[in-house]
Amino acid sequence: MRFEFKPSFDKSVRSLHGKEKYDVKQFSAQTVDILSQDRLLHKGIGLKRLRGDYWEIRKGLKMRILF
């Protein structure tokens, strides 16, 4: 599967520090990879449909990504 980070995504993580920015992008890429191959998510990762086409994915308590 081919994917790309949109400029709006890069803009939204711009205010994060280097390590946090890297972690968010890495986690997002891993999530896309897992979902594209219909693999099971790890227990520490929570995927939840919020409303309509809005989803939330969590890794632990601190990292939350909406898409």
PDB file of N, CA, C and O in Angstrom:
ATOM      1  N   MET A   1       0.844  -1.170   0.000  1.00  0.00           N
ATOM      2  CA  MET A   1       0.000   0.000   0.000  1.00  0.00           C
ATOM      3  C   MET A   1       0.895   1.240   0.000  1.00  0.00           C
ATOM      4  O   MET A   1       1.927   1.284   0.669  1.00  0.00           O
ATOM      5  N   ARG A   2       0.484   2.212  -0.744  1.00  0.00           N
ATOM      6  CA  ARG A   2       1.235   3.461  -0.830  1.00  0.00           C
ATOM      7  C   ARG A   2       0.450   4.560  -0.118  1.00  0.00           C
ATOM      8  O   ARG A   2      -0.760   4.688  -0.306  1.00  0.00           O
ATOM      9  N   PHE A   3       1.136   5.340   0.688  1.00  0.00           N
ATOM     10  CA  PHE A   3       0.480   6.438   1.386  1.00  0.00           C
ATOM     11  C   PHE A   3       1.476   7.582   1.530  1.00  0.00           C
ATOM     12  O   PHE A   3       2.681   7.414   1.338  1.00  0.00           O
ATOM     13  N   GLU A   4       0.947   8.727   1.868  1.00  0.00           N
ATOM     14  CA  GLU A   4       1.792   9.904   2.067  1.00  0.00           C
ATOM     15  C   GLU A   4       1.194  10.759   3.172  1.00  0.00           C
ATOM     16  O   GLU A   4      -0.010  10.723   3.428  1.00  0.00           O
ATOM     17  N   PHE A   5       2.052  11.521   3.813  1.00  0.00           N
ATOM     18  CA  PHE A   5       1.581  12.472   4.815  1.00  0.00           C
ATOM     19  C   PHE A   5       1.222  13.760   4.099  1.00  0.00           C
ATOM     20  O   PHE A   5       2.039  14.322   3.370  1.00  0.00           O
ATOM     21  N   LYS A   6       0.017  14.221   4.304  1.00  0.00           N
ATOM     22  CA  LYS A   6      -0.442  15.468   3.690  1.00  0.00           C
ATOM     23  C   LYS A   6       0.223  16.658   4.379  1.00  0.00           C
ATOM     24  O   LYS A   6       0.633  16.550   5.535  1.00  0.00           O
ATOM     25  N   PRO A   7       0.333  17.789   3.683  1.00  0.00           N
ATOM     26  CA  PRO A   7       0.913  18.981   4.304  1.00  0.00           C
ATOM     27  C   PRO A   7       0.180  19.403   5.581  1.00  0.00           C
ATOM     28  O   PRO A   7       0.801  19.943   6.497  1.00  0.00           O
ATOM     29  N   SER A   8      -1.117  19.164   5.651  1.00  0.00           N
ATOM     30  CA  SER A   8      -1.871  19.518   6.859  1.00  0.00           C
ATOM     31  C   SER A   8      -1.433  18.667   8.056  1.00  0.00           C
ATOM     32  O   SER A   8      -1.430  19.145   9.191  1.00  0.00           O
ATOM     33  N   PHE A   9      -1.063  17.400   7.802  1.00  0.00           N
ATOM     34  CA  PHE A   9      -0.555  16.547   8.876  1.00  0.00           C
ATOM     35  C   PHE A   9       0.790  17.066   9.357  1.00  0.00           C
ATOM     36  O   PHE A   9       1.026  17.177  10.560  1.00  0.00           O
ATOM     37  N   ASP A  10       1.669  17.383   8.414  1.00  0.00           N
ATOM     38  CA  ASP A  10       2.981  17.920   8.790  1.00  0.00           C
ATOM     39  C   ASP A  10       2.837  19.216   9.570  1.00  0.00           C
ATOM     40  O   ASP A  10       3.592  19.471  10.508  1.00  0.00           O
ATOM     41  N   LYS A  11       1.873  20.029   9.184  1.00  0.00           N
ATOM     42  CA  LYS A  11       1.642  21.293   9.878  1.00  0.00           C
ATOM     43  C   LYS A  11       1.143  21.054  11.303  1.00  0.00           C
ATOM     44  O   LYS A  11       1.509  21.785  12.223  1.00  0.00           O
ATOM     45  N   SER A  12       0.312  20.035  11.480  1.00  0.00           N
ATOM     46  CA  SER A  12      -0.247  19.770  12.801  1.00  0.00           C
ATOM     47  C   SER A  12       0.783  19.213  13.779  1.00  0.00           C
ATOM     48  O   SER A  12       0.624  19.383  14.988  1.00  0.00           O
ATOM     49  N   VAL A  13       1.833  18.553  13.294  1.00  0.00           N
ATOM     50  CA  VAL A  13       2.861  18.012  14.192  1.00  0.00           C
ATOM     51  C   VAL A  13       4.090  18.918  14.272  1.00  0.00           C
ATOM     52  O   VAL A  13       5.055  18.591  14.964  1.00  0.00           O
ATOM     53  N   ARG A  14       4.063  20.024  13.586  1.00  0.00           N
ATOM     54  CA  ARG A  14       5.212  20.926  13.548  1.00  0.00           C
ATOM     55  C   ARG A  14       5.610  21.439  14.931  1.00  0.00           C
ATOM     56  O   ARG A  14       6.797  21.628  15.199  1.00  0.00           O
ATOM     57  N   SER A  15       4.643  21.663  15.801  1.00  0.00           N
ATOM     58  CA  SER A  15       4.940  22.230  17.119  1.00  0.00           C
ATOM     59  C   SER A  15       5.534  21.211  18.092  1.00  0.00           C
ATOM     60  O   SER A  15       6.004  21.590  19.165  1.00  0.00           O
ATOM     61  N   LEU A  16       5.522  19.931  17.739  1.00  0.00           N
ATOM     62  CA  LEU A  16       6.086  18.906  18.611  1.00  0.00           C
ATOM     63  C   LEU A  16       7.605  18.924  18.543  1.00  0.00           C
ATOM     64  O   LEU A  16       8.187  19.395  17.566  1.00  0.00           O
ATOM     65  N   HIS A  17       8.243  18.407  19.587  1.00  0.00           N
ATOM     66  CA  HIS A  17       9.691  18.296  19.599  1.00  0.00           C
ATOM     67  C   HIS A  17      10.116  17.185  18.653  1.00  0.00           C
ATOM     68  O   HIS A  17       9.290  16.369  18.245  1.00  0.00           O
ATOM     69  N   GLY A  18      11.391  17.144  18.303  1.00  0.00           N
ATOM     70  CA  GLY A  18      11.911  16.209  17.305  1.00  0.00           C
ATOM     71  C   GLY A  18      11.551  14.761  17.564  1.00  0.00           C
ATOM     72  O   GLY A  18      11.085  14.076  16.654  1.00  0.00           O
ATOM     73  N   LYS A  19      11.757  14.272  18.792  1.00  0.00           N
ATOM     74  CA  LYS A  19      11.482  12.873  19.123  1.00  0.00           C
ATOM     75  C   LYS A  19       9.984  12.589  19.050  1.00  0.00           C
ATOM     76  O   LYS A  19       9.575  11.554  18.523  1.00  0.00           O
ATOM     77  N   GLU A  20       9.166  13.499  19.573  1.00  0.00           N
ATOM     78  CA  GLU A  20       7.715  13.304  19.540  1.00  0.00           C
ATOM     79  C   GLU A  20       7.199  13.308  18.102  1.00  0.00           C
ATOM     80  O   GLU A  20       6.347  12.496  17.742  1.00  0.00           O
ATOM     81  N   LYS A  21       7.714  14.217  17.288  1.00  0.00           N
ATOM     82  CA  LYS A  21       7.312  14.297  15.883  1.00  0.00           C
ATOM     83  C   LYS A  21       7.655  12.997  15.162  1.00  0.00           C
ATOM     84  O   LYS A  21       6.845  12.468  14.401  1.00  0.00           O
ATOM     85  N   TYR A  22       8.858  12.490  15.406  1.00  0.00           N
ATOM     86  CA  TYR A  22       9.287  11.235  14.797  1.00  0.00           C
ATOM     87  C   TYR A  22       8.384  10.088  15.254  1.00  0.00           C
ATOM     88  O   TYR A  22       7.974   9.257  14.443  1.00  0.00           O
ATOM     89  N   ASP A  23       8.073  10.042  16.567  1.00  0.00           N
ATOM     90  CA  ASP A  23       7.231   8.977  17.110  1.00  0.00           C
ATOM     91  C   ASP A  23       5.834   8.992  16.489  1.00  0.00           C
ATOM     92  O   ASP A  23       5.293   7.938  16.155  1.00  0.00           O
ATOM     93  N   VAL A  24       5.251  10.179  16.333  1.00  0.00           N
ATOM     94  CA  VAL A  24       3.912  10.287  15.747  1.00  0.00           C
ATOM     95  C   VAL A  24       3.922   9.801  14.304  1.00  0.00           C
ATOM     96  O   VAL A  24       3.047   9.036  13.899  1.00  0.00           O
ATOM     97  N   LYS A  25       4.903  10.239  13.534  1.00  0.00           N
ATOM     98  CA  LYS A  25       4.967   9.803  12.122  1.00  0.00           C
ATOM     99  C   LYS A  25       5.240   8.309  12.017  1.00  0.00           C
ATOM    100  O   LYS A  25       4.654   7.631  11.173  1.00  0.00           O
ATOM    101  N   GLN A  26       6.120   7.791  12.860  1.00  0.00           N
ATOM    102  CA  GLN A  26       6.444   6.365  12.839  1.00  0.00           C
ATOM    103  C   GLN A  26       5.221   5.537  13.228  1.00  0.00           C
ATOM    104  O   GLN A  26       4.916   4.534  12.582  1.00  0.00           O
ATOM    105  N   PHE A  27       4.528   5.952  14.276  1.00  0.00           N
ATOM    106  CA  PHE A  27       3.335   5.243  14.731  1.00  0.00           C
ATOM    107  C   PHE A  27       2.242   5.284  13.669  1.00  0.00           C
ATOM    108  O   PHE A  27       1.552   4.288  13.450  1.00  0.00           O
ATOM    109  N   SER A  28       2.082   6.417  13.018  1.00  0.00           N
ATOM    110  CA  SER A  28       1.077   6.540  11.955  1.00  0.00           C
ATOM    111  C   SER A  28       1.398   5.599  10.800  1.00  0.00           C
ATOM    112  O   SER A  28       0.508   4.933  10.270  1.00  0.00           O
ATOM    113  N   ALA A  29       2.661   5.547  10.413  1.00  0.00           N
ATOM    114  CA  ALA A  29       3.069   4.661   9.318  1.00  0.00           C
ATOM    115  C   ALA A  29       2.858   3.198   9.692  1.00  0.00           C
ATOM    116  O   ALA A  29       2.403   2.409   8.864  1.00  0.00           O
ATOM    117  N   GLN A  30       3.178   2.832  10.912  1.00  0.00           N
ATOM    118  CA  GLN A  30       2.979   1.455  11.361  1.00  0.00           C
ATOM    119  C   GLN A  30       1.495   1.095  11.389  1.00  0.00           C
ATOM    120  O   GLN A  30       1.115  -0.019  11.026  1.00  0.00           O
ATOM    121  N   THR A  31       0.668   2.032  11.818  1.00  0.00           N
ATOM    122  CA  THR A  31      -0.768   1.787  11.866  1.00  0.00           C
ATOM    123  C   THR A  31      -1.343   1.568  10.472  1.00  0.00           C
ATOM    124  O   THR A  31      -2.145   0.657  10.267  1.00  0.00           O
ATOM    125  N   VAL A  32      -0.945   2.387   9.527  1.00  0.00           N
ATOM    126  CA  VAL A  32      -1.401   2.209   8.144  1.00  0.00           C
ATOM    127  C   VAL A  32      -0.967   0.844   7.623  1.00  0.00           C
ATOM    128  O   VAL A  32      -1.736   0.162   6.946  1.00  0.00           O
ATOM    129  N   ASP A  33       0.258   0.449   7.937  1.00  0.00           N
ATOM    130  CA  ASP A  33       0.768  -0.846   7.509  1.00  0.00           C
ATOM    131  C   ASP A  33      -0.054  -1.986   8.116  1.00  0.00           C
ATOM    132  O   ASP A  33      -0.417  -2.932   7.418  1.00  0.00           O
ATOM    133  N   ILE A  34      -0.344  -1.895   9.403  1.00  0.00           N
ATOM    134  CA  ILE A  34      -1.126  -2.937  10.075  1.00  0.00           C
ATOM    135  C   ILE A  34      -2.531  -3.023   9.495  1.00  0.00           C
ATOM    136  O   ILE A  34      -3.015  -4.115   9.199  1.00  0.00           O
ATOM    137  N   LEU A  35      -3.188  -1.878   9.329  1.00  0.00           N
ATOM    138  CA  LEU A  35      -4.563  -1.870   8.831  1.00  0.00           C
ATOM    139  C   LEU A  35      -4.663  -2.301   7.367  1.00  0.00           C
ATOM    140  O   LEU A  35      -5.659  -2.903   6.966  1.00  0.00           O
ATOM    141  N   SER A  36      -3.650  -1.999   6.575  1.00  0.00           N
ATOM    142  CA  SER A  36      -3.692  -2.379   5.161  1.00  0.00           C
ATOM    143  C   SER A  36      -3.506  -3.878   4.955  1.00  0.00           C
ATOM    144  O   SER A  36      -3.894  -4.413   3.916  1.00  0.00           O
ATOM    145  N   GLN A  37      -2.918  -4.556   5.932  1.00  0.00           N
ATOM    146  CA  GLN A  37      -2.685  -5.999   5.820  1.00  0.00           C
ATOM    147  C   GLN A  37      -3.659  -6.812   6.663  1.00  0.00           C
ATOM    148  O   GLN A  37      -3.505  -8.027   6.785  1.00  0.00           O
ATOM    149  N   ASP A  38      -4.668  -6.151   7.251  1.00  0.00           N
ATOM    150  CA  ASP A  38      -5.663  -6.821   8.102  1.00  0.00           C
ATOM    151  C   ASP A  38      -5.016  -7.627   9.223  1.00  0.00           C
ATOM    152  O   ASP A  38      -5.486  -8.711   9.570  1.00  0.00           O
ATOM    153  N   ARG A  39      -3.935  -7.091   9.785  1.00  0.00           N
ATOM    154  CA  ARG A  39      -3.289  -7.731  10.932  1.00  0.00           C
ATOM    155  C   ARG A  39      -3.962  -7.246  12.209  1.00  0.00           C
ATOM    156  O   ARG A  39      -4.621  -6.206  12.211  1.00  0.00           O
ATOM    157  N   LEU A  40      -3.799  -7.989  13.280  1.00  0.00           N
ATOM    158  CA  LEU A  40      -4.375  -7.605  14.567  1.00  0.00           C
ATOM    159  C   LEU A  40      -3.552  -6.495  15.206  1.00  0.00           C
ATOM    160  O   LEU A  40      -2.327  -6.467  15.090  1.00  0.00           O
ATOM    161  N   LEU A  41      -4.234  -5.591  15.875  1.00  0.00           N
ATOM    162  CA  LEU A  41      -3.567  -4.520  16.598  1.00  0.00           C
ATOM    163  C   LEU A  41      -3.068  -5.044  17.939  1.00  0.00           C
ATOM    164  O   LEU A  41      -3.680  -5.934  18.529  1.00  0.00           O
ATOM    165  N   HIS A  42      -1.965  -4.496  18.417  1.00  0.00           N
ATOM    166  CA  HIS A  42      -1.438  -4.851  19.728  1.00  0.00           C
ATOM    167  C   HIS A  42      -2.393  -4.359  20.803  1.00  0.00           C
ATOM    168  O   HIS A  42      -3.197  -3.461  20.554  1.00  0.00           O
ATOM    169  N   LYS A  43      -2.314  -4.938  22.000  1.00  0.00           N
ATOM    170  CA  LYS A  43      -3.213  -4.553  23.080  1.00  0.00           C
ATOM    171  C   LYS A  43      -3.043  -3.094  23.485  1.00  0.00           C
ATOM    172  O   LYS A  43      -4.020  -2.454  23.874  1.00  0.00           O
ATOM    173  N   GLY A  44      -1.843  -2.554  23.404  1.00  0.00           N
ATOM    174  CA  GLY A  44      -1.596  -1.180  23.818  1.00  0.00           C
ATOM    175  C   GLY A  44      -2.068  -0.139  22.829  1.00  0.00           C
ATOM    176  O   GLY A  44      -2.010   1.058  23.110  1.00  0.00           O
ATOM    177  N   ILE A  45      -2.536  -0.580  21.673  1.00  0.00           N
ATOM    178  CA  ILE A  45      -2.996   0.338  20.629  1.00  0.00           C
ATOM    179  C   ILE A  45      -4.516   0.260  20.570  1.00  0.00           C
ATOM    180  O   ILE A  45      -5.085  -0.818  20.395  1.00  0.00           O
ATOM    181  N   GLY A  46      -5.161   1.396  20.714  1.00  0.00           N
ATOM    182  CA  GLY A  46      -6.620   1.411  20.687  1.00  0.00           C
ATOM    183  C   GLY A  46      -7.129   2.125  19.452  1.00  0.00           C
ATOM    184  O   GLY A  46      -6.795   3.289  19.227  1.00  0.00           O
ATOM    185  N   LEU A  47      -7.924   1.453  18.658  1.00  0.00           N
ATOM    186  CA  LEU A  47      -8.543   2.043  17.472  1.00  0.00           C
ATOM    187  C   LEU A  47     -10.033   2.162  17.755  1.00  0.00           C
ATOM    188  O   LEU A  47     -10.685   1.190  18.135  1.00  0.00           O
ATOM    189  N   LYS A  48     -10.561   3.362  17.565  1.00  0.00           N
ATOM    190  CA  LYS A  48     -11.957   3.607  17.904  1.00  0.00           C
ATOM    191  C   LYS A  48     -12.588   4.534  16.872  1.00  0.00           C
ATOM    192  O   LYS A  48     -12.004   5.550  16.495  1.00  0.00           O
ATOM    193  N   ARG A  49     -13.764   4.179  16.429  1.00  0.00           N
ATOM    194  CA  ARG A  49     -14.517   5.051  15.526  1.00  0.00           C
ATOM    195  C   ARG A  49     -15.236   6.082  16.373  1.00  0.00           C
ATOM    196  O   ARG A  49     -15.995   5.731  17.277  1.00  0.00           O
ATOM    197  N   LEU A  50     -15.002   7.339  16.087  1.00  0.00           N
ATOM    198  CA  LEU A  50     -15.611   8.398  16.880  1.00  0.00           C
ATOM    199  C   LEU A  50     -16.986   8.765  16.358  1.00  0.00           C
ATOM    200  O   LEU A  50     -17.982   8.662  17.074  1.00  0.00           O
ATOM    201  N   ARG A  51     -17.035   9.198  15.095  1.00  0.00           N
ATOM    202  CA  ARG A  51     -18.299   9.619  14.492  1.00  0.00           C
ATOM    203  C   ARG A  51     -18.086   9.737  12.994  1.00  0.00           C
ATOM    204  O   ARG A  51     -17.105  10.335  12.552  1.00  0.00           O
ATOM    205  N   GLY A  52     -18.982   9.183  12.223  1.00  0.00           N
ATOM    206  CA  GLY A  52     -18.876   9.289  10.768  1.00  0.00           C
ATOM    207  C   GLY A  52     -17.562   8.705  10.265  1.00  0.00           C
ATOM    208  O   GLY A  52     -17.260   7.535  10.499  1.00  0.00           O
ATOM    209  N   ASP A  53     -16.790   9.529   9.577  1.00  0.00           N
ATOM    210  CA  ASP A  53     -15.504   9.089   9.039  1.00  0.00           C
ATOM    211  C   ASP A  53     -14.340   9.433   9.959  1.00  0.00           C
ATOM    212  O   ASP A  53     -13.187   9.344   9.535  1.00  0.00           O
ATOM    213  N   TYR A  54     -14.600   9.820  11.190  1.00  0.00           N
ATOM    214  CA  TYR A  54     -13.541  10.206  12.121  1.00  0.00           C
ATOM    215  C   TYR A  54     -13.170   9.032  13.022  1.00  0.00           C
ATOM    216  O   TYR A  54     -14.026   8.405  13.645  1.00  0.00           O
ATOM    217  N   TRP A  55     -11.869   8.755  13.070  1.00  0.00           N
ATOM    218  CA  TRP A  55     -11.330   7.659  13.869  1.00  0.00           C
ATOM    219  C   TRP A  55     -10.249   8.201  14.796  1.00  0.00           C
ATOM    220  O   TRP A  55      -9.653   9.249  14.549  1.00  0.00           O
ATOM    221  N   GLU A  56     -10.021   7.458  15.863  1.00  0.00           N
ATOM    222  CA  GLU A  56      -8.985   7.792  16.824  1.00  0.00           C
ATOM    223  C   GLU A  56      -8.127   6.555  17.029  1.00  0.00           C
ATOM    224  O   GLU A  56      -8.646   5.444  17.140  1.00  0.00           O
ATOM    225  N   ILE A  57      -6.836   6.743  17.080  1.00  0.00           N
ATOM    226  CA  ILE A  57      -5.931   5.651  17.418  1.00  0.00           C
ATOM    227  C   ILE A  57      -5.051   6.130  18.555  1.00  0.00           C
ATOM    228  O   ILE A  57      -4.537   7.248  18.527  1.00  0.00           O
ATOM    229  N   ARG A  58      -4.881   5.289  19.542  1.00  0.00           N
ATOM    230  CA  ARG A  58      -4.083   5.635  20.713  1.00  0.00           C
ATOM    231  C   ARG A  58      -2.954   4.636  20.892  1.00  0.00           C
ATOM    232  O   ARG A  58      -3.089   3.445  20.613  1.00  0.00           O
ATOM    233  N   LYS A  59      -1.847   5.160  21.364  1.00  0.00           N
ATOM    234  CA  LYS A  59      -0.735   4.322  21.791  1.00  0.00           C
ATOM    235  C   LYS A  59      -0.401   4.793  23.197  1.00  0.00           C
ATOM    236  O   LYS A  59       0.252   5.819  23.387  1.00  0.00           O
ATOM    237  N   GLY A  60      -0.853   4.035  24.165  1.00  0.00           N
ATOM    238  CA  GLY A  60      -0.671   4.439  25.550  1.00  0.00           C
ATOM    239  C   GLY A  60      -1.623   5.575  25.905  1.00  0.00           C
ATOM    240  O   GLY A  60      -2.644   5.776  25.247  1.00  0.00           O
ATOM    241  N   LEU A  61      -1.277   6.310  26.948  1.00  0.00           N
ATOM    242  CA  LEU A  61      -2.143   7.383  27.414  1.00  0.00           C
ATOM    243  C   LEU A  61      -1.825   8.729  26.789  1.00  0.00           C
ATOM    244  O   LEU A  61      -2.695   9.597  26.729  1.00  0.00           O
ATOM    245  N   LYS A  62      -0.596   8.924  26.322  1.00  0.00           N
ATOM    246  CA  LYS A  62      -0.171  10.236  25.876  1.00  0.00           C
ATOM    247  C   LYS A  62      -0.342  10.487  24.390  1.00  0.00           C
ATOM    248  O   LYS A  62      -0.537  11.633  23.986  1.00  0.00           O
ATOM    249  N   MET A  63      -0.276   9.460  23.571  1.00  0.00           N
ATOM    250  CA  MET A  63      -0.313   9.657  22.118  1.00  0.00           C
ATOM    251  C   MET A  63      -1.700   9.330  21.575  1.00  0.00           C
ATOM    252  O   MET A  63      -2.173   8.199  21.688  1.00  0.00           O
ATOM    253  N   ARG A  64      -2.342  10.329  20.989  1.00  0.00           N
ATOM    254  CA  ARG A  64      -3.669  10.170  20.401  1.00  0.00           C
ATOM    255  C   ARG A  64      -3.651  10.833  19.036  1.00  0.00           C
ATOM    256  O   ARG A  64      -3.298  12.006  18.921  1.00  0.00           O
ATOM    257  N   ILE A  65      -4.027  10.098  18.003  1.00  0.00           N
ATOM    258  CA  ILE A  65      -4.035  10.605  16.646  1.00  0.00           C
ATOM    259  C   ILE A  65      -5.446  10.445  16.092  1.00  0.00           C
ATOM    260  O   ILE A  65      -6.020   9.356  16.126  1.00  0.00           O
ATOM    261  N   LEU A  66      -5.991  11.537  15.586  1.00  0.00           N
ATOM    262  CA  LEU A  66      -7.317  11.528  14.962  1.00  0.00           C
ATOM    263  C   LEU A  66      -7.161  11.549  13.460  1.00  0.00           C
ATOM    264  O   LEU A  66      -6.325  12.276  12.922  1.00  0.00           O
ATOM    265  N   PHE A  67      -7.964  10.750  12.783  1.00  0.00           N
ATOM    266  CA  PHE A  67      -7.951  10.768  11.319  1.00  0.00           C
ATOM    267  C   PHE A  67      -9.315  10.453  10.786  1.00  0.00           C
ATOM    268  O   PHE A  67      -9.511  10.419   9.572  1.00  0.00           O
TER     269      PHE A  67
END
